[in-house]
Structures are given as structure tokens and as C-alpha cells.
Amino acid sequence: MAELWKKDILYSILRPAVDLCTRRSFRKLKICGKDRIPLEGMIIFAPNHCNALLDALAILLVCRGPIAFGCRADIFRNKTAARLLRFLKILPVPRIRDGVEALKSGRASSDEAADALAHGLPYTLFSEGTHRAMRSLLPIRKGIFRVAADALARAGEVQDSEPLLYVVPVGLEYSDYYHYRSNLLINIGEPVDIGLFLKENASVTPAGQFKLFAELLKSRLSSQITFLEDDEEYPSKINVLNFLSGGCRGSSERHLRQRQELASSVERAAKVFPREFRSLAVRSSELEALRLRFGVGLESFGCRHPFLRGSAKLLASVLLLPYFICCTLLSLPVWLTAELISLRLKDKVFANSIRFAVRFFGMMILVPLWCVAAFLSLPALPAAGALLLALPSVSLVYDWCALLKSAFSDLSCWAHPSLSDKYRQLVDRFRTLAM
């Protein structure tokens, strides 16, 4: 079995196509803080885990070269799946529930991760251990600290100079976890120098070191995303926050800063004025039920002129209708297959991962067929133009549907002024608490 860090020609060929498909899975995608990634030393990326496979695909965009990943060990039991995961540079990370044998083999995986890091291959481990679509973080698991410490110790045994290893927090801020072609901001935080951390805490027990590391990593990771404490008030807090941030505008970074400030205010209001906040939460729940009933999106509440904006969007969707119909027919096998599979999923957060996978493999089949059909039936120049119009067909299908839905949302908000009144009352009441 080839070492994980060695160059794989097929991997190198497919990687640009994977990255392109990942970027096309979002309407807007931006990476901030790449200058924070150390240029020297071993790198372990520690992102939040909130959107299944898309989280790993997003991390691939951070670096041009290959990146190794840690993944739960139980999916490696199937030999075919294990070979595929190996090709994708994914290593098993056993958990206690996986059994004694899995834990024994986990040492080999840890050694292989250390070997890959020593040869310059970045390694990614989702420090929460599992995914969930929440604006929060699960407790940091011990695995990432253990891998980092082991890799540093192993490198120190074979290197003359003092090795460097950094755990780099990466915040993945999705505008929506469930809708395809939403927005994504990849925020790279301040790295943790593991060697320096261990030196500063040399007198602390291993358990104490992990506790301090977990607190430090959580602090640096939570500062890169919209974060709310996961307590019994979380459903109420996120509902209030969603309404308050519906009117946020500007760039992805500005939007995140606004949401973070609002999240801090929501946390403070929930702690300082618990009774008043529960009353506010009841109002937000009632407004949530009404907006769902009338088909009004959260972004419509922050619009000063919903009728004008909704009318403009509706006009744009009508003008784009012929192009939409052509794209719908051209990409029918891709988007229809993806949606049919997604309908059967129990965990809906996997829906966008399915859409990505179906699009990636489906377009590998469709694009050559389009090329043959275009150049056999049209002269070279018109054929090339037709192909350029056809390539974004899957994206346009989802974008057109989102545009039409947004138009009806704005118009419905305008047609039901009582919703806007209740929204303004909610905002005014919150401002009173936050003062």
C-alpha cells in the first residue's frame, strides 16, 4: 500500500474538477485569512462540522495540494469503500463504540497521519467528531489533540531541529445548510502552536493539557463563525437571531460581523433578562409560524420596498424563463436524480452532499455528450457558444428557482403588512432588552 503522502496521478487529475464543482455548489464563496496558515511546519486543520461532505470539500479549497482527512472508522468495514476512501486520502479514526479491534488499529492510523504530516501533507480532523446543522459547537474531542501531540513527538525523534506543528481553526459559515447554491464564507483563524502550547503547560497533567487545548481551540474556532451556546434556550435564541439578521446586508465578512454582534446581544439578553427573553421567543415562534404559512423568507423582512424588489425579481425570472427551460431539459438527468435521492434522505443535511456527488459524476457524462451533439449539429463557433451557455445549466436551474421563490416571498411580505408590523415589534422589543 502506497504511502498517503506520495503523489497520485489520478488524484491530481480529478482534484481540479472536484474543486470546480465545489465552487459551483455555492452562489458566493470566499476564503478569508489564508495568510494565517503557517508557511513552515506541519498543519492540522480543525474546522467546525455542520454540513456533512461539503465541509471536507470546502477545506480542499484552502490549499492547492492534497489534504488528508480523518473519518469515523466504521465506514471502512466495507473493503470497496475502504479502498475508495484510501484513494481520497482519508484515514479511519476509531471511537470507543467501534470496538476494541478498531481502537487497536487506530494506532496505525495515528502513525500514518503523523507520517503524512512529517512529509508535508496537511491533515484535517473535525474536532467535534460528528456533524450537525447548528450555529454552535459540540465539545472538542480528544482525537485532534492526541494526533497533534503524537505527530510532534514522532517528528522530534527523527529531526535534528525542533519540529513545528500548528492546529489551524477553520470556520465554515454557511448562509443556509439545506438549500443548494447558498453562500459560504471560509474563515481561517489564528493557529495554535502545539509545541509552544505543550511547553507552556509542561507542568499540567495530560488531561489538564487537553482541557486547556479544547478551551483554546473552541475560543478561536467560535470567533470565526456565528456562535450561540448550545443550551436549553438554543432553539429560542436561533429563532430570534434569524429574524434579527434577516436584514443584514453587505459582503460576506460584514454579514458575519453583524450576525456575530447580534448573536452576542441575543446571548446577553437571554442571560440577563430570562423572563423577558422567553416572552420575546414566544413572539418569534408565532411570527415564524405565520411567515411559513404565507411563504415569506427571512430576507424579505429587512427589505424597505418588498413590492418593488419582488416585482423586479419576478420580471427577471420571466425574462430568463426560456434559458431556464433549456437548462432544465439539458441537465434533467442530473438535478432530477439528485432531488429524487434527496427526498429519501432521513438526515436532510446530506442533501447538498448528494447534489454535489450527482452533479460531479453526472456532468462528467453529460458534458462529453453535449460536445459531440453541439459540434456535429452546428458550426464550430456557434457550437462553442452553445456549450458555454450549457455548462452552468445545473446552477441556473437552482438559481432560477431560488429567484422565483424570493420574488414571491417579497410580494407575499408586501401583501401581508401585519407580518412586517409584527417583525418591527419584535425588533423594537429586542432593542429594548439589548440596551
C-alpha positions as CSV (number, residue, x, y, z in Angstrom):
1,M,0.0,0.0,0.0
2,A,1.5,3.3,-1.1
3,E,2.2,6.0,1.5
4,L,-0.6,8.6,1.8
5,W,1.7,11.5,1.1
6,K,3.0,10.2,-2.2
7,K,1.7,11.9,-5.4
8,D,-1.2,10.1,-7.0
9,I,-1.7,11.0,-10.7
10,L,-5.4,10.2,-10.8
11,Y,-6.0,12.2,-7.7
12,S,-4.1,15.1,-9.2
13,I,-6.2,14.9,-12.4
14,L,-9.6,14.8,-10.6
15,R,-8.8,17.4,-7.9
16,P,-9.3,20.5,-10.1
17,A,-12.7,19.1,-11.3
18,V,-13.7,18.5,-7.7
19,D,-12.7,22.0,-6.6
20,L,-14.6,23.5,-9.6
21,C,-17.7,21.5,-8.7
22,T,-17.4,22.6,-5.1
23,R,-17.2,26.3,-6.1
24,R,-20.2,25.9,-8.4
25,S,-22.2,24.4,-5.5
26,F,-22.3,27.9,-4.0
27,R,-23.6,31.2,-5.3
28,K,-20.9,33.1,-3.4
29,L,-17.8,31.6,-1.9
30,K,-15.0,33.4,-0.2
31,I,-11.9,32.4,1.7
32,C,-10.5,34.8,4.3
33,G,-7.3,34.6,6.4
34,K,-5.2,32.4,4.1
35,D,-2.2,34.4,5.3
36,R,-2.7,32.9,8.7
37,I,-1.7,29.4,7.5
38,P,2.0,28.9,8.5
39,L,4.3,28.5,5.6
40,E,6.6,26.2,7.6
41,G,5.8,23.2,9.8
42,M,3.1,20.6,10.0
43,I,-0.5,21.7,9.6
44,I,-3.7,20.2,11.1
45,F,-6.9,21.9,10.0
46,A,-9.7,21.9,12.6
47,P,-13.0,23.1,11.0
48,N,-16.4,23.1,12.5
49,H,-18.6,20.3,11.2
50,C,-22.1,21.4,10.1
51,N,-22.7,20.4,6.5
52,A,-21.6,16.7,6.0
53,L,-19.4,16.1,3.0
54,L,-19.4,19.8,1.9
55,D,-17.3,20.7,4.9
56,A,-14.5,18.5,3.7
57,L,-14.8,19.8,0.1
58,A,-14.7,23.3,1.4
59,I,-11.4,22.6,3.2
60,L,-9.9,21.3,0.0
61,L,-10.3,24.8,-1.4
62,V,-8.0,26.2,1.3
63,C,-4.8,24.6,-0.2
64,R,-3.9,23.7,-3.8
65,G,-2.2,20.5,-2.9
66,P,-3.7,17.3,-1.5
67,I,-5.1,17.2,2.0
68,A,-5.6,14.1,4.2
69,F,-8.7,13.7,6.4
70,G,-9.7,11.7,9.4
71,C,-13.1,9.9,9.3
72,R,-15.1,7.6,11.6
73,A,-13.7,4.1,11.3
74,D,-17.0,2.2,10.9
75,I,-17.4,3.1,7.2
76,F,-14.1,1.4,6.5
77,R,-15.5,-2.0,7.2
78,N,-16.6,-2.4,3.6
79,K,-13.4,-3.2,1.6
80,T,-14.5,-1.4,-1.5
81,A,-15.4,1.7,0.5
82,A,-12.1,1.4,2.3
83,R,-10.1,1.4,-1.0
84,L,-12.1,4.5,-2.2
85,L,-11.5,6.3,1.0
86,R,-7.8,5.5,0.9
87,F,-7.6,6.9,-2.6
88,L,-9.3,10.1,-1.3
89,K,-6.6,10.3,1.4
90,I,-9.0,9.6,4.2
91,L,-7.8,7.7,7.3
92,P,-10.1,5.9,9.8
93,V,-10.4,7.4,13.3
94,P,-11.9,4.8,15.7
95,R,-14.2,5.6,18.5
96,I,-14.9,3.6,21.7
97,R,-18.2,2.5,20.2
98,D,-16.4,0.9,17.3
99,G,-14.9,-1.8,19.5
100,V,-11.5,-3.0,20.8
101,E,-10.1,-4.1,17.4
102,A,-10.9,-0.8,15.9
103,L,-9.1,1.0,18.7
104,K,-6.1,-1.2,18.2
105,S,-5.9,-0.4,14.5
106,G,-6.4,3.3,15.4
107,R,-2.7,3.4,16.5
108,A,-1.7,2.5,13.0
109,S,-3.9,5.3,11.6
110,S,-2.4,7.7,14.0
111,D,1.1,6.7,13.0
112,E,0.2,7.1,9.3
113,A,-1.3,10.6,10.0
114,A,2.0,11.5,11.7
115,D,4.0,10.2,8.8
116,A,1.9,12.2,6.3
117,L,2.3,15.4,8.4
118,A,6.0,14.8,8.5
119,H,6.1,14.7,4.7
120,G,4.3,18.0,4.4
121,L,0.7,16.7,3.8
122,P,-1.8,18.8,5.7
123,Y,-4.3,16.7,7.8
124,T,-7.9,17.6,8.6
125,L,-9.8,16.4,11.6
126,F,-13.2,17.6,12.6
127,S,-12.7,18.2,16.2
128,E,-16.4,17.9,17.2
129,G,-16.4,14.3,16.0
130,T,-19.8,14.5,14.1
131,H,-21.8,17.0,12.1
132,R,-25.0,18.9,12.9
133,A,-26.6,21.9,11.3
134,M,-26.4,24.3,14.2
135,R,-24.8,27.7,14.8
136,S,-22.8,26.2,17.7
137,L,-20.1,23.7,18.5
138,L,-20.0,20.3,20.1
139,P,-17.4,19.6,22.8
140,I,-13.9,19.2,21.3
141,R,-12.9,15.6,21.1
142,K,-9.5,14.3,22.4
143,G,-8.6,12.8,19.0
144,I,-7.2,16.0,17.4
145,F,-5.0,16.8,20.4
146,R,-3.7,13.2,20.6
147,V,-2.9,13.2,16.9
148,A,-1.1,16.6,17.1
149,A,0.9,15.6,20.2
150,D,1.9,12.2,18.7
151,A,2.9,13.7,15.4
152,L,5.0,16.3,17.1
153,A,6.7,13.7,19.3
154,R,7.4,11.4,16.4
155,A,8.8,14.3,14.3
156,G,11.1,15.2,17.2
157,E,12.6,11.7,17.2
158,V,13.8,11.9,13.6
159,Q,14.5,15.6,13.1
160,D,17.6,17.4,14.3
161,S,15.9,20.7,14.7
162,E,12.8,21.4,16.8
163,P,9.7,20.4,14.7
164,L,6.8,22.8,14.3
165,L,3.1,21.8,14.3
166,Y,0.1,24.0,14.1
167,V,-3.6,23.3,14.6
168,V,-5.4,25.8,12.4
169,P,-9.1,26.5,13.2
170,V,-11.3,27.0,10.2
171,G,-14.7,28.5,10.5
172,L,-17.3,27.4,7.9
173,E,-20.1,29.9,7.8
174,Y,-22.9,28.8,5.5
175,S,-25.8,31.1,4.8
176,D,-28.1,28.0,4.6
177,Y,-27.4,24.4,5.5
178,Y,-30.2,22.9,3.4
179,H,-30.5,24.9,0.1
180,Y,-28.2,24.2,-2.7
181,R,-26.3,27.2,-4.1
182,S,-26.3,29.1,-0.9
183,N,-23.3,31.3,0.3
184,L,-20.2,30.1,2.1
185,L,-17.5,32.1,3.9
186,I,-14.4,30.1,4.9
187,N,-12.7,31.9,7.8
188,I,-9.2,30.8,8.8
189,G,-8.4,31.6,12.4
190,E,-5.3,32.1,14.5
191,P,-3.3,28.8,14.6
192,V,-2.3,27.1,17.8
193,D,1.4,26.3,18.0
194,I,1.3,22.9,19.6
195,G,5.0,22.8,20.6
196,L,4.7,26.2,22.3
197,F,1.4,25.2,24.0
198,L,3.0,22.0,25.4
199,K,6.0,23.9,26.7
200,E,3.8,26.5,28.4
201,N,1.7,23.8,30.0
202,A,4.5,21.2,30.7
203,S,3.6,21.1,34.4
204,V,0.0,20.3,33.7
205,T,-1.3,16.7,33.6
206,P,-2.2,15.3,30.1
207,A,-5.9,15.5,31.0
208,G,-5.4,19.1,32.0
209,Q,-3.5,19.9,28.9
210,F,-6.3,18.6,26.7
211,K,-8.8,20.6,28.7
212,L,-6.8,23.8,28.1
213,F,-6.3,23.0,24.5
214,A,-10.1,22.3,24.0
215,E,-10.9,25.7,25.5
216,L,-8.4,27.5,23.4
217,L,-9.5,25.8,20.2
218,K,-13.1,26.4,20.9
219,S,-12.5,30.1,21.6
220,R,-10.5,30.5,18.3
221,L,-12.9,28.5,16.2
222,S,-16.1,30.0,17.6
223,S,-14.7,33.5,16.8
224,Q,-14.7,32.6,13.1
225,I,-18.5,31.7,12.9
226,T,-21.9,32.8,14.1
227,F,-21.8,31.1,17.5
228,L,-24.5,30.5,20.1
229,E,-24.1,28.4,23.2
230,D,-25.9,25.1,22.9
231,D,-28.1,25.2,25.9
232,E,-31.8,24.7,26.6
233,E,-32.5,28.2,25.2
234,Y,-30.7,27.5,21.9
235,P,-33.9,26.9,19.8
236,S,-35.3,30.2,21.0
237,K,-32.1,32.1,20.6
238,I,-31.5,30.9,17.0
239,N,-35.1,31.7,16.0
240,V,-34.7,35.3,17.4
241,L,-31.3,35.6,15.8
242,N,-32.6,34.5,12.4
243,F,-35.2,37.3,12.4
244,L,-32.8,39.9,13.6
245,S,-30.2,39.1,10.9
246,G,-32.7,38.9,8.1
247,G,-31.9,42.5,7.2
248,C,-28.1,42.1,7.3
249,R,-26.5,43.4,4.0
250,G,-23.1,43.8,2.5
251,S,-20.2,41.5,1.9
252,S,-19.8,38.0,3.5
253,E,-17.4,39.3,6.1
254,R,-19.6,42.2,7.0
255,H,-22.6,39.9,7.2
256,L,-20.8,37.6,9.5
257,R,-19.7,40.5,11.8
258,Q,-23.3,41.7,12.0
259,R,-24.5,38.2,12.9
260,Q,-21.8,37.8,15.5
261,E,-22.7,41.1,17.2
262,L,-26.4,40.1,17.1
263,A,-25.6,36.7,18.5
264,S,-23.7,38.2,21.4
265,S,-26.6,40.5,22.1
266,V,-29.0,37.6,22.0
267,E,-26.9,35.6,24.4
268,R,-26.7,38.6,26.8
269,A,-30.4,39.2,26.6
270,A,-31.2,35.5,27.3
271,K,-29.0,35.5,30.4
272,V,-29.7,39.0,31.9
273,F,-33.5,39.1,31.1
274,P,-34.6,35.4,31.0
275,R,-38.3,36.1,31.6
276,E,-38.5,38.9,29.0
277,F,-36.5,36.9,26.5
278,R,-38.8,33.9,26.8
279,S,-41.7,36.3,26.0
280,L,-39.7,37.6,23.0
281,A,-39.1,34.0,21.9
282,V,-42.8,33.3,22.0
283,R,-43.4,36.2,19.7
284,S,-40.7,35.0,17.3
285,S,-42.2,31.5,17.3
286,E,-45.6,33.0,16.4
287,L,-44.0,35.1,13.6
288,E,-42.1,32.0,12.4
289,A,-45.4,30.1,12.0
290,L,-47.0,33.0,10.1
291,R,-44.1,33.5,7.7
292,L,-44.0,29.8,6.8
293,R,-47.8,29.9,6.3
294,F,-47.5,32.8,3.9
295,G,-44.3,31.7,2.2
296,V,-42.2,34.7,3.4
297,G,-38.4,34.3,3.6
298,L,-36.4,35.8,6.4
299,E,-34.6,38.1,4.0
300,S,-37.8,39.8,2.9
301,F,-38.4,41.3,6.4
302,G,-35.3,43.5,6.0
303,C,-36.5,45.0,2.7
304,R,-37.8,48.5,2.7
305,H,-39.6,48.1,-0.6
306,P,-40.7,44.5,-0.9
307,F,-43.1,45.2,-3.8
308,L,-40.6,46.8,-6.0
309,R,-37.9,44.3,-5.3
310,G,-40.3,41.4,-5.7
311,S,-41.6,42.8,-9.0
312,A,-38.1,43.2,-10.3
313,K,-37.2,39.7,-9.4
314,L,-40.4,38.4,-11.0
315,L,-39.6,40.3,-14.2
316,A,-36.1,38.9,-14.2
317,S,-37.4,35.3,-13.8
318,V,-39.8,35.8,-16.7
319,L,-37.1,37.1,-18.9
320,L,-34.8,34.2,-18.0
321,L,-37.6,31.6,-18.5
322,P,-36.6,30.5,-22.0
323,Y,-33.0,30.0,-20.9
324,F,-34.2,28.2,-17.7
325,I,-36.3,25.8,-19.7
326,C,-33.4,24.9,-22.0
327,C,-31.1,24.4,-19.0
328,T,-33.8,22.3,-17.2
329,L,-34.0,20.0,-20.1
330,L,-30.3,19.8,-20.7
331,S,-29.4,19.0,-17.1
332,L,-32.6,17.0,-16.3
333,P,-30.7,13.7,-15.6
334,V,-28.5,15.5,-13.0
335,W,-30.9,17.7,-11.0
336,L,-33.8,15.3,-11.1
337,T,-31.7,12.3,-9.9
338,A,-30.2,14.5,-7.1
339,E,-33.6,15.7,-5.9
340,L,-35.2,12.2,-6.0
341,I,-32.4,10.8,-3.9
342,S,-32.5,13.8,-1.5
343,L,-36.2,13.3,-0.9
344,R,-35.5,9.9,0.5
345,L,-32.8,11.1,3.0
346,K,-33.6,10.9,6.7
347,D,-30.9,13.4,7.6
348,K,-31.6,16.3,5.2
349,V,-28.2,17.9,5.9
350,F,-26.8,15.3,3.5
351,A,-28.9,16.6,0.6
352,N,-26.3,19.1,-0.7
353,S,-23.6,16.4,-0.5
354,I,-25.8,14.2,-2.7
355,R,-26.4,17.1,-5.1
356,F,-22.7,17.7,-5.3
357,A,-21.9,14.0,-6.0
358,V,-24.6,13.6,-8.6
359,R,-23.6,16.8,-10.3
360,F,-19.9,15.8,-10.3
361,F,-20.4,12.4,-11.8
362,G,-23.4,13.3,-13.9
363,M,-21.6,16.3,-15.6
364,M,-18.6,14.0,-16.4
365,I,-21.1,12.0,-18.6
366,L,-23.2,14.9,-19.9
367,V,-20.5,17.4,-21.0
368,P,-18.9,15.0,-23.5
369,L,-22.3,14.2,-24.9
370,W,-23.1,17.9,-25.2
371,C,-19.8,18.4,-27.0
372,V,-20.5,15.7,-29.5
373,A,-24.0,16.8,-30.2
374,A,-23.0,20.5,-30.5
375,F,-20.1,20.1,-32.9
376,L,-22.0,17.5,-35.0
377,S,-25.0,19.7,-35.5
378,L,-23.5,23.2,-35.5
379,P,-20.5,25.1,-36.9
380,A,-17.5,25.4,-34.6
381,L,-18.2,28.9,-33.3
382,P,-21.9,28.5,-32.6
383,A,-21.2,25.1,-31.1
384,A,-18.6,26.6,-28.7
385,G,-21.1,29.3,-27.7
386,A,-23.9,26.8,-27.1
387,L,-21.6,24.8,-24.8
388,L,-20.6,27.9,-22.8
389,L,-24.3,28.6,-22.3
390,A,-25.0,24.9,-21.3
391,L,-22.2,24.5,-18.8
392,P,-23.8,26.4,-15.9
393,S,-27.2,24.8,-16.6
394,V,-27.4,22.9,-13.2
395,S,-26.5,26.1,-11.3
396,L,-29.1,28.1,-13.3
397,V,-31.9,25.7,-12.5
398,Y,-31.4,26.1,-8.8
399,D,-30.7,29.8,-9.0
400,W,-33.8,30.5,-11.1
401,C,-36.0,28.6,-8.7
402,A,-34.5,30.5,-5.8
403,L,-35.1,33.8,-7.7
404,L,-38.7,33.0,-8.3
405,K,-39.2,31.8,-4.7
406,S,-37.6,35.0,-3.4
407,A,-39.8,37.1,-5.7
408,F,-43.0,35.5,-4.3
409,S,-41.5,35.9,-0.8
410,D,-41.1,39.7,-1.2
411,L,-44.6,40.0,-2.8
412,S,-46.2,38.0,-0.1
413,C,-44.5,40.1,2.6
414,W,-45.9,43.2,0.9
415,A,-49.4,41.6,0.6
416,H,-49.4,40.8,4.4
417,P,-48.4,44.0,6.2
418,S,-49.3,42.5,9.5
419,L,-46.2,40.4,9.2
420,S,-44.0,43.4,8.8
421,D,-45.7,45.0,11.8
422,K,-45.0,42.0,14.0
423,Y,-41.4,41.9,12.8
424,R,-40.8,45.6,13.7
425,Q,-42.4,45.0,17.1
426,L,-40.1,42.0,17.6
427,V,-37.0,44.1,16.6
428,D,-38.1,47.1,18.8
429,R,-38.7,44.8,21.8
430,F,-35.3,43.2,21.4
431,R,-33.6,46.6,21.1
432,T,-35.2,47.5,24.4
433,L,-33.7,44.4,26.1
434,A,-30.3,44.8,24.4
435,M,-29.8,48.5,25.5
